[in-house]
Amino acid sequence: MTYPQQPGGDPSWSDPQPTMAYPDAGYPVGKSSGMDAPPVPTYPVYGYTPAPPTNGMAIAALVLSLVGLASCITAPIGAILGHVARKQIRERGEGGDGLALAGIIVGWILTGLFLLVIAFYVVLIVWAINAGSSMDSGTTY
């Protein structure tokens, strides 16, 4: 089927942008037989943005800080790993900043408590030694 061309040219025939039409209707894109097809509605496309990967060092920081409740040695390691993880997260755009921050907070609090307990025992031992030596020097047999 051929379509007559108008002399002088119809600017709508050279339009490279297609208008709404069914692709297999048998008509050129943008043209119809007089019966216009109903317009195809267009809706905005809402994309799903996947979450960035979680930094593994942030997870390790929180785990080591929490294990510090029992061992007291891993808490400062977890806090330090938390600082390193936050730096990596800022540089790489990864997730897990909250995990790293929790590892830092828990790690340093447990480290501080552990140091207070050690200081308490040192003071208690020094007091016991001094109390014992002062009792020995004042007694006579």
Protein Blocks (a to p, Z undefined) as FASTA:
>chain_A
ZZdddehiaaklmpmbdcdddfklopaehiaehiacddddddddddddddddddfklmmm
mmmmmmmmmnommmmmmmmmmmmmmmmmmmnopahklmmmmmmmmmmmmmmmmmmmmmmm
mmmmmmmmmmmmmmmmmpcZZ
